[in-house]
């Protein structure tokens, strides 16, 4: 029976690699597999399983924590439509443009701010690619450096809260823990903040070192151009473009960290604040509201459809005893907790070359969480490691989505090979940060 569970896991993994729709593959394959086993091997599986499924699905739909997902999505898309990214990039470029690599540094900082206010990787990469990539190339930046900075900065929304990834990860860990200590979304947000900021700092340090060693790769913006931009209403631009978005971020995250609001309540504050910012930017209209609502509905439907499919897969997998079988294998193999963690991190990193972070969360995490619990490992720490590792799934070729987004909006002269080369140093930086969090959790003030 346990072997059948492993067969189901492999079938689903192969079908997803083949490109079949994730939600339908997870749910449909699991149900068909369960029916087949109940018909041909009724001693292993009973049709009464289907009596449990509706209650599990309603449990997902009624989950209070998951209500934050559509609200954070709404917040992100509304800020994107407000033109915030474009204004931020222009202002930041002139603030840091006088130093070598300043334009690239401004892209990283804007990426971090957008990550904390939107959290939508595709929108961030496309927006920064359209606005900053032509400018960076025009000013003499090396193509590999420019594309690497934009792609990596655009994925910061995966780790810097409020992150949809962290919400889904916390919910998946909790639903897979079987009575073990749960992971609070607010605690996961708090724990992720410092690693995210360290990652931003490492990106900036790499840019500074590169621009110092190879001055021609990242030239400064001429002083005359900077003075011309700062001439008219520069202070009001700073307030509108920088201070107000930062204030929104502080209100949303501060309310979570101080315990004044739950992540779901804070997401509602963020959605309202993003709408008010759009009104202040004089970009709000009924058309914009309709577009934002439609995009929010599409993305939310996609996430929940995959989540329902993953719930079905997890139920069938557990009913076949797959989780207990894997736990038995790992414990009997005498693997240490650290070795098992390294193994899982390696599997997630390699899987990120081929499938998206949502598939990894909903397929791999439910399988390994019970084993982590059996080892009595701190799931908050494990969750941060997984989140940092998942971020690389957007950057690793051949199917790194951030690379596809950037290539889609890049000028024709930018080659795919240049984008792939440009991202390598940033992937190495991310892996170093993963190692730092893994072996020195106290350095970033994580609870062991």
DAFENNOR-V970960 format. One record per residue. N is the residue number from 1. PHI is phi as a letter, one per 20 degrees, with the letter a starting at -180 (NA if undefined). OMEGA is omega in degrees with one decimal (* if undefined). BURIAL is 1 if it has 16 or more other ideal C-beta (glycine too) atoms within 10 Angstrom, else 0. Layout:
# DAFENNOR-V970960
N/PHI/OMEGA/BURIAL ; N/PHI/OMEGA/BURIAL
This chain:
# DAFENNOR-V970960
1/NA/-179.1/0 ; 2/f/178.7/1 ; 3/f/177.6/0 ; 4/f/178.4/1 ; 5/f/178.7/1 ; 6/f/177.5/1 ; 7/f/177.5/0 ; 8/g/179.6/1 ; 9/g/-178.4/1 ; 10/f/179.0/0 ; 11/f/-179.1/0 ; 12/f/-179.5/1 ; 13/f/-179.7/1 ; 14/f/-179.4/0 ; 15/f/178.1/1 ; 16/f/176.4/1 ; 17/f/178.8/0 ; 18/f/176.5/0 ; 19/o/177.5/0 ; 20/f/-178.7/0 ; 21/g/-171.8/0 ; 22/f/-175.5/1 ; 23/f/-178.3/1 ; 24/f/178.7/0 ; 25/f/-179.5/1 ; 26/f/-176.6/1 ; 27/f/-175.4/1 ; 28/f/-179.9/1 ; 29/f/-179.5/1 ; 30/f/-179.5/1 ; 31/f/179.3/1 ; 32/f/178.9/0 ; 33/f/179.6/1 ; 34/f/178.5/1 ; 35/f/179.6/0 ; 36/f/-179.9/0 ; 37/f/-178.2/1 ; 38/f/179.4/1 ; 39/e/-173.1/0 ; 40/e/178.4/0 ; 41/b/-175.0/0 ; 42/f/179.4/0 ; 43/f/-180.0/0 ; 44/e/-171.4/0 ; 45/b/-178.0/1 ; 46/d/178.4/0 ; 47/f/178.1/0 ; 48/f/175.2/0 ; 49/g/-175.3/1 ; 50/f/174.8/0 ; 51/f/-178.8/0 ; 52/e/-170.9/0 ; 53/g/-178.8/1 ; 54/g/180.0/0 ; 55/f/177.2/0 ; 56/f/-179.9/0 ; 57/f/178.3/1 ; 58/f/175.7/0 ; 59/f/176.7/0 ; 60/f/-177.0/0 ; 61/f/-177.3/0 ; 62/e/-176.8/0 ; 63/f/-176.6/1 ; 64/f/-178.1/0 ; 65/f/-176.9/1 ; 66/f/174.7/1 ; 67/f/179.3/1 ; 68/f/-175.1/1 ; 69/f/-179.9/1 ; 70/f/-179.1/1 ; 71/f/175.9/1 ; 72/f/176.4/1 ; 73/f/177.8/1 ; 74/g/179.5/1 ; 75/g/-177.5/1 ; 76/f/-177.7/1 ; 77/f/177.9/1 ; 78/f/178.4/1 ; 79/f/176.8/1 ; 80/f/-178.7/1 ; 81/f/-178.1/1 ; 82/f/-177.3/1 ; 83/m/-177.5/0 ; 84/f/-176.4/1 ; 85/f/-178.8/1 ; 86/f/-179.9/1 ; 87/f/178.5/1 ; 88/f/-178.1/1 ; 89/f/-179.7/1 ; 90/f/-177.2/1 ; 91/f/-179.6/1 ; 92/f/179.9/1 ; 93/g/179.8/1 ; 94/f/177.6/1 ; 95/f/-176.8/1 ; 96/d/-172.0/1 ; 97/f/-175.9/1 ; 98/f/178.2/0 ; 99/d/178.4/0 ; 100/f/-177.2/1 ; 101/m/-177.0/1 ; 102/f/179.0/1 ; 103/f/177.5/1 ; 104/f/177.8/1 ; 105/f/179.0/1 ; 106/f/177.5/1 ; 107/f/179.2/1 ; 108/f/-178.5/1 ; 109/f/177.4/1 ; 110/f/177.1/1 ; 111/g/178.4/1 ; 112/f/178.7/1 ; 113/f/177.7/1 ; 114/f/177.9/1 ; 115/f/-178.8/1 ; 116/e/-178.8/1 ; 117/d/180.0/1 ; 118/d/177.9/1 ; 119/m/-179.0/1 ; 120/d/-171.7/1 ; 121/f/-176.6/1 ; 122/g/-178.8/1 ; 123/f/-178.2/1 ; 124/f/-179.1/1 ; 125/f/-179.6/1 ; 126/f/-178.6/1 ; 127/f/-179.0/1 ; 128/f/177.4/1 ; 129/f/179.6/1 ; 130/f/-172.8/1 ; 131/e/-168.6/1 ; 132/e/-176.3/1 ; 133/f/176.9/1 ; 134/g/179.8/0 ; 135/f/-179.4/1 ; 136/f/179.0/1 ; 137/f/179.3/1 ; 138/f/-178.3/0 ; 139/e/171.9/1 ; 140/n/177.2/0 ; 141/f/175.0/1 ; 142/f/-174.5/1 ; 143/g/-178.2/1 ; 144/f/180.0/1 ; 145/f/-178.0/1 ; 146/f/-178.1/1 ; 147/f/178.8/1 ; 148/f/179.5/1 ; 149/f/-176.7/1 ; 150/f/-177.3/1 ; 151/f/-177.9/1 ; 152/f/179.7/1 ; 153/f/-179.7/1 ; 154/f/-179.1/1 ; 155/e/-179.3/1 ; 156/f/177.6/1 ; 157/f/177.5/1 ; 158/f/-174.1/1 ; 159/d/-179.2/1 ; 160/f/-178.5/1 ; 161/f/1.2/1 ; 162/e/-174.7/1 ; 163/d/177.1/1 ; 164/f/178.1/1 ; 165/g/-178.4/1 ; 166/f/177.4/1 ; 167/f/-179.4/1 ; 168/f/-178.9/1 ; 169/f/179.3/1 ; 170/f/-179.3/1 ; 171/f/-179.6/1 ; 172/f/177.7/1 ; 173/f/-177.8/1 ; 174/f/-179.1/1 ; 175/f/-178.7/1 ; 176/d/-171.2/1 ; 177/e/177.0/1 ; 178/l/174.8/0 ; 179/n/177.6/0 ; 180/f/-177.8/1 ; 181/g/-175.9/0 ; 182/e/177.9/0 ; 183/d/179.8/1 ; 184/f/-178.5/1 ; 185/f/178.5/1 ; 186/f/177.8/1 ; 187/f/178.1/1 ; 188/f/175.1/1 ; 189/g/-178.7/1 ; 190/f/-178.3/1 ; 191/f/-176.6/1 ; 192/e/-173.0/1 ; 193/f/-177.1/1 ; 194/f/174.7/0 ; 195/g/177.9/1 ; 196/f/179.0/1 ; 197/f/175.8/1 ; 198/f/178.2/1 ; 199/f/176.6/1 ; 200/g/179.1/1 ; 201/f/178.9/0 ; 202/f/175.5/1 ; 203/g/-178.4/1 ; 204/f/178.7/1 ; 205/f/178.6/0 ; 206/f/179.8/1 ; 207/f/-179.5/1 ; 208/f/179.4/1 ; 209/f/-179.5/0 ; 210/f/-178.7/1 ; 211/f/176.7/1 ; 212/f/-178.7/0 ; 213/f/-179.5/0 ; 214/c/-173.9/0 ; 215/f/-177.8/0 ; 216/f/-178.0/0 ; 217/f/-175.5/1 ; 218/b/-177.8/1 ; 219/f/178.6/1 ; 220/e/176.0/1 ; 221/e/179.1/1 ; 222/g/-176.9/0 ; 223/f/-178.6/0 ; 224/f/179.9/0 ; 225/f/179.2/0 ; 226/f/179.0/1 ; 227/f/179.6/0 ; 228/f/-179.4/0 ; 229/f/-176.4/1 ; 230/e/-174.6/0 ; 231/f/-171.7/0 ; 232/d/172.3/0 ; 233/l/-176.3/0 ; 234/f/-178.8/0 ; 235/f/178.8/0 ; 236/f/176.2/0 ; 237/f/-179.8/1 ; 238/f/-179.0/0 ; 239/f/-177.2/0 ; 240/f/-169.9/1 ; 241/e/-173.1/1 ; 242/d/-173.0/1 ; 243/f/-176.7/0 ; 244/f/175.8/1 ; 245/f/178.5/1 ; 246/f/177.7/0 ; 247/f/177.6/0 ; 248/f/179.2/1 ; 249/f/-179.3/1 ; 250/f/-179.5/0 ; 251/f/-177.5/1 ; 252/f/-178.1/1 ; 253/f/-179.5/1 ; 254/f/179.0/0 ; 255/f/178.0/1 ; 256/f/-174.4/1 ; 257/f/-179.1/1 ; 258/e/178.7/0 ; 259/n/179.4/0 ; 260/f/-179.1/0 ; 261/b/173.1/1 ; 262/f/176.9/1 ; 263/g/179.2/1 ; 264/f/177.9/1 ; 265/f/179.2/1 ; 266/f/178.6/1 ; 267/f/176.3/1 ; 268/f/175.9/1 ; 269/f/179.8/1 ; 270/f/179.3/1 ; 271/f/177.9/1 ; 272/f/179.8/0 ; 273/f/178.2/1 ; 274/f/177.6/1 ; 275/f/178.5/1 ; 276/f/176.8/0 ; 277/f/178.4/1 ; 278/f/177.1/1 ; 279/f/179.0/0 ; 280/f/178.8/0 ; 281/f/-179.8/1 ; 282/m/178.5/0 ; 283/d/-174.7/0 ; 284/f/174.8/1 ; 285/b/177.6/0 ; 286/f/178.5/0 ; 287/f/178.4/0 ; 288/f/-180.0/1 ; 289/f/179.3/0 ; 290/f/-179.9/0 ; 291/f/-179.9/0 ; 292/f/-179.9/1 ; 293/f/-179.0/0 ; 294/f/179.0/0 ; 295/f/177.1/1 ; 296/f/179.9/1 ; 297/f/-179.1/0 ; 298/f/-177.3/0 ; 299/f/179.7/1 ; 300/f/178.7/1 ; 301/f/179.5/0 ; 302/f/-177.9/0 ; 303/f/-176.3/1 ; 304/f/176.2/1 ; 305/f/177.9/1 ; 306/f/-179.8/1 ; 307/f/178.3/1 ; 308/f/175.7/1 ; 309/f/179.3/1 ; 310/f/177.1/1 ; 311/f/178.3/1 ; 312/f/179.2/1 ; 313/f/-178.4/1 ; 314/f/-178.9/1 ; 315/f/179.4/1 ; 316/f/-178.8/1 ; 317/g/179.9/1 ; 318/f/-180.0/1 ; 319/f/176.3/1 ; 320/e/178.3/1 ; 321/n/-176.9/1 ; 322/f/-178.4/1 ; 323/f/178.8/1 ; 324/f/179.6/0 ; 325/f/179.0/1 ; 326/f/178.4/1 ; 327/f/178.5/1 ; 328/f/-179.3/0 ; 329/f/-177.0/0 ; 330/f/-178.0/1 ; 331/f/179.6/0 ; 332/f/-179.1/0 ; 333/f/179.7/0 ; 334/m/173.5/0 ; 335/f/174.8/1 ; 336/f/177.2/0 ; 337/g/-179.1/0 ; 338/f/179.2/0 ; 339/f/177.6/0 ; 340/f/177.9/1 ; 341/f/177.6/1 ; 342/f/178.7/0 ; 343/f/179.6/0 ; 344/f/178.6/1 ; 345/f/178.6/1 ; 346/f/179.5/0 ; 347/f/179.8/0 ; 348/f/179.9/1 ; 349/f/179.8/1 ; 350/f/178.6/0 ; 351/f/179.4/1 ; 352/f/175.3/1 ; 353/f/-169.1/0 ; 354/c/-177.0/0 ; 355/c/-174.6/1 ; 356/f/-177.8/1 ; 357/f/-178.7/1 ; 358/f/178.3/1 ; 359/f/-179.8/1 ; 360/f/179.9/1 ; 361/g/-171.1/1 ; 362/e/179.2/1 ; 363/d/-172.3/1 ; 364/e/-173.7/1 ; 365/f/177.7/1 ; 366/f/-179.0/1 ; 367/f/-173.4/1 ; 368/e/-177.5/1 ; 369/g/178.5/1 ; 370/g/179.4/1 ; 371/f/174.8/1 ; 372/g/178.3/1 ; 373/f/178.4/1 ; 374/f/176.0/1 ; 375/e/-180.0/1 ; 376/l/179.5/0 ; 377/e/179.7/1 ; 378/f/-174.7/0 ; 379/f/174.0/1 ; 380/f/176.9/1 ; 381/f/178.7/1 ; 382/f/-179.6/1 ; 383/f/178.4/1 ; 384/f/177.7/1 ; 385/f/179.8/1 ; 386/f/-179.6/1 ; 387/f/177.4/1 ; 388/f/179.5/1 ; 389/f/-179.9/1 ; 390/f/179.9/1 ; 391/g/-179.8/1 ; 392/f/-179.4/1 ; 393/f/177.2/1 ; 394/e/-171.9/1 ; 395/d/-173.6/1 ; 396/e/174.8/1 ; 397/f/6.2/1 ; 398/e/-172.9/0 ; 399/d/177.0/0 ; 400/f/-172.5/1 ; 401/f/178.4/1 ; 402/f/178.8/1 ; 403/f/177.3/1 ; 404/f/179.4/1 ; 405/g/-177.2/1 ; 406/f/179.1/1 ; 407/f/-178.6/1 ; 408/f/-178.0/0 ; 409/d/-178.1/1 ; 410/f/174.5/1 ; 411/g/-175.4/0 ; 412/g/-176.7/0 ; 413/f/178.9/0 ; 414/e/-176.9/1 ; 415/e/177.1/0 ; 416/g/-179.8/0 ; 417/f/178.1/0 ; 418/f/177.7/1 ; 419/f/178.9/1 ; 420/f/179.2/1 ; 421/f/-176.1/1 ; 422/f/-175.7/1 ; 423/e/-174.5/1 ; 424/g/-179.4/0 ; 425/g/-177.8/1 ; 426/f/173.6/1 ; 427/f/177.9/1 ; 428/f/177.8/0 ; 429/g/-179.3/1 ; 430/f/178.9/1 ; 431/f/175.9/0 ; 432/f/178.8/0 ; 433/f/176.2/1 ; 434/g/178.3/1 ; 435/f/179.0/0 ; 436/f/-179.6/1 ; 437/f/-177.5/1 ; 438/f/-172.6/1 ; 439/e/178.9/0 ; 440/c/-177.8/0 ; 441/f/-178.6/1 ; 442/f/-179.8/0 ; 443/f/-179.1/0 ; 444/d/173.0/1 ; 445/m/174.3/0 ; 446/e/173.5/1 ; 447/f/179.6/0 ; 448/f/*/0
